[in-house]
Amino acid sequence: MSDFIEVSKEKLDVLQKQNRYLLEKITELEKAKTEDEWVDSKEAAKILKITTRTLANYRYNSYIPYTQSYTKYLYKKADLVKYLEQDYK
């Protein structure tokens, strides 16, 4: 029994195209999932690779959007990623 399957060039192209499409859709879904996720100051600082004190300065200077629930600050993960992308350009 052979482990190889013969596939025509056309069929291989179709499979590769479908594979790329599925990977794009998976990436979009993962991105949408993280956009709605909120993190606290400790996790936000870890994502940005800064101290929580520096994060407080970022809040004070309005570098990153946030919301406050009583004494806890929350950040959208998507906003943190956007800030990092902006910072590296």
Buried (B, 14 or more C-beta within 10 A) or exposed (E): EEEEEEEEEEEEEEEEEEEEEEEEEEEEEEEEEEEEEBBEBEBBBEBBEEEEEEBEEBBEEEBBEBEEEEEEBBBBBBBBBBBEEEEEE
